[in-house]
Amino acid sequence: MRTSARDVEELWAGGHPVYIGAHVLPMLQRWLEFEAPPTQCFVLGDSNTLRHCLPELLAFVPHLQHAEPIEVPAGESSKSIDVAGAIWGHLSDREAERGALLVNLGGGVVSDLGGFVAGTYKRGIRSVNVPTTLMGMVDAAIGGKTGIDAAGIKNLVGLFRDPKGVYVHVPFLRTLGKRELLNGVAEMIKHGLVRDADHYRAVREAPLHDLAALAPLVHRSAAIKSAVVNEDPLEGGVRRVLNFGHTIGHALEAHSWESQQLGLLHGEAVAIGMICEAWLSWRQGLLSREAYDLVQGHLQSLYKPYSFTADDHHRLIALMRNDKKNADGALRFTLLREIGQAMVDVPVTPAQVGEALDHYRLLARDARRHHP
Ligand SMILES: NC(=O)c1ccc[n+]([C@@H]2O[C@H](COP(=O)([O-])OP(=O)(O)OC[C@H]3O[C@@H](n4cnc5c(N)ncnc54)[C@H](O)[C@@H]3O)[C@@H](O)[C@H]2O)c1
């Protein structure tokens, strides 16, 4: 990690830099002046990010005043081949050449979609990510994974493609709603649990809605994500520590959309996944009961309980088996050895997963009794 002049921290994540601090947007301005003709710059955003964040971006980065904004509808449905196709068509209508630049201004939907479009249009044009959600700042915008959903499966199609840079400007979070903020907090909690016990404690104790208190924690989480990506850019091994909470979390997220009772946000599903997977870590004799109780109590204080029945276990386990991270059909989990340390590829039987789901259903039932 380097700290350059004017309080900008520069991290490296596999194949791209991540800049974070008070003056990142002027840095983007300087980079653009030398690197990108303004007529060939496009700013991809959704209806919320173009409204809330574009004016501030243009104030700090006047080079983009001549860039053309491209708006997609807010939400996961924009990560589709139809929306990607519409953007390819738009770039082509504007005669965008290989030297063109796409600035992805938004949360994970925009950086996943924009990274995919930039990586494929004319075999690849450049992109930069300017994340505007907490999820984007600490996770989605960093690490070069891009993609869209297809055939009803999240992130089915995509590519590893490094942006030219990720510019993290924490004040964009001012307009983000509470639920979306907590969505990103789940990934910060995960970073602490798998890599850094001090960070976990700091996130647990911080007043999360105070941006001044949150900012240094965003730095630390972005640094953890970047460091893990550096060690394993293509997710061949160590990067799988970041999957903690995600095997069960992804299944619950998909289930929540299938059953249409209450679509869980990614971070909300991961939070439940972390409760279940911390419990499995305890059951496997890895994590102490005291540490499990601490993590479970903390996560349950932040995230609403989610309802499902024993009849749903079969479907949930089928969804876990389908998860591309379990390529050989076995269920392999990232589990905790202690707070701040994880183990990847731990085999877990479906019966043990069922027990973890049973355990969570009891917790959720009790939580609903106390907070109906
Ligand atoms: N590529 C990766 O490594 C990676 C990692 C994690 C998540 N993801 C992907 O990220 C996506 C989720 O990202 P997300 O949680 O950022 O969701 P999102 O991009 O849908 O943003 C959430 C909502 O917040 C709005 N919004 C964004 N910034 C705002 C701001 N500053 N003020 C007000 N509203 C704002 C958006 O319009 C949207 O309605 C998922 O598709 C997930 O698969 C990718």
The ligand as a Tripos MOL2 file, in Angstrom:
@<TRIPOS>MOLECULE
LIG
   44    48     1     0     0
SMALL
NO_CHARGES

@<TRIPOS>ATOM
      1 N1        -17.8600   -8.1350   -9.2610 N.am      1 LIG1
      2 C1        -17.7850   -8.4160   -7.9810 C.2       1 LIG1
      3 O1        -16.7210   -8.7950   -7.4630 O.2       1 LIG1
      4 C2        -19.0050   -8.2520   -7.1310 C.ar      1 LIG1
      5 C3        -18.9170   -8.3470   -5.7360 C.ar      1 LIG1
      6 C4        -20.0620   -8.1350   -4.9660 C.ar      1 LIG1
      7 C5        -21.2690   -7.8510   -5.5960 C.ar      1 LIG1
      8 N2        -21.3150   -7.8010   -6.9650 N.ar      1 LIG1
      9 C6        -22.5770   -7.4840   -7.6530 C.3       1 LIG1
     10 O2        -22.9710   -6.1860   -7.2450 O.3       1 LIG1
     11 C7        -24.3860   -6.0680   -7.3870 C.3       1 LIG1
     12 C8        -24.9410   -5.3990   -6.1490 C.3       1 LIG1
     13 O3        -24.3090   -4.1650   -6.0080 O.3       1 LIG1
     14 P1        -24.9180   -3.0310   -5.0750 P.3       1 LIG1
     15 O4        -25.2890   -3.6280   -3.7930 O.co2     1 LIG1
     16 O5        -23.9800   -1.8970   -5.1300 O.co2     1 LIG1
     17 O6        -26.3150   -2.7180   -5.8120 O.3       1 LIG1
     18 P2        -26.7710   -1.6720   -6.9180 P.3       1 LIG1
     19 O7        -25.7000   -1.3510   -7.8630 O.co2     1 LIG1
     20 O8        -28.0340   -2.2040   -7.4670 O.co2     1 LIG1
     21 O9        -27.1040   -0.3740   -6.0520 O.3       1 LIG1
     22 C9        -28.0980   -0.4430   -5.0720 C.3       1 LIG1
     23 C10       -29.1250    0.6820   -5.2030 C.3       1 LIG1
     24 O10       -28.5340    1.8950   -4.7330 O.3       1 LIG1
     25 C11       -28.7070    2.9130   -5.7130 C.3       1 LIG1
     26 N3        -27.5750    3.8170   -5.5300 N.ar      1 LIG1
     27 C12       -26.2860    3.5790   -5.8710 C.ar      1 LIG1
     28 N4        -25.5000    4.5590   -5.4150 N.ar      1 LIG1
     29 C13       -26.3010    5.4450   -4.7900 C.ar      1 LIG1
     30 C14       -26.0570    6.6510   -4.0950 C.ar      1 LIG1
     31 N5        -24.8220    7.1190   -3.8980 N.pl3     1 LIG1
     32 N6        -27.1210    7.3170   -3.5670 N.ar      1 LIG1
     33 C15       -28.3770    6.8120   -3.7040 C.ar      1 LIG1
     34 N7        -28.6660    5.6600   -4.3370 N.ar      1 LIG1
     35 C16       -27.6190    4.9830   -4.8660 C.ar      1 LIG1
     36 C17       -28.7780    2.1920   -7.0160 C.3       1 LIG1
     37 O11       -29.4350    2.9610   -7.9810 O.3       1 LIG1
     38 C18       -29.5760    0.9630   -6.6260 C.3       1 LIG1
     39 O12       -30.9490    1.2640   -6.6070 O.3       1 LIG1
     40 C19       -24.9150   -7.4850   -7.5890 C.3       1 LIG1
     41 O13       -25.2760   -7.6340   -8.9240 O.3       1 LIG1
     42 C20       -23.7300   -8.3740   -7.2640 C.3       1 LIG1
     43 O14       -23.7390   -9.5640   -8.0060 O.3       1 LIG1
     44 C21       -20.2160   -7.9700   -7.7270 C.ar      1 LIG1
@<TRIPOS>BOND
     1     1     2 1
     2     2     3 2
     3     2     4 1
     4     4     5 ar
     5     4    44 ar
     6     5     6 ar
     7     6     7 ar
     8     7     8 ar
     9     8     9 1
    10     8    44 ar
    11     9    10 1
    12     9    42 1
    13    10    11 1
    14    11    12 1
    15    11    40 1
    16    12    13 1
    17    13    14 1
    18    14    15 2
    19    14    16 1
    20    14    17 1
    21    17    18 1
    22    18    19 2
    23    18    20 1
    24    18    21 1
    25    21    22 1
    26    22    23 1
    27    23    24 1
    28    23    38 1
    29    24    25 1
    30    25    26 1
    31    25    36 1
    32    26    27 ar
    33    26    35 ar
    34    27    28 ar
    35    28    29 ar
    36    29    30 ar
    37    29    35 ar
    38    30    31 1
    39    30    32 ar
    40    32    33 ar
    41    33    34 ar
    42    34    35 ar
    43    36    37 1
    44    36    38 1
    45    38    39 1
    46    40    41 1
    47    40    42 1
    48    42    43 1
@<TRIPOS>SUBSTRUCTURE
     1 LIG1         1 GROUP 0 **** ****
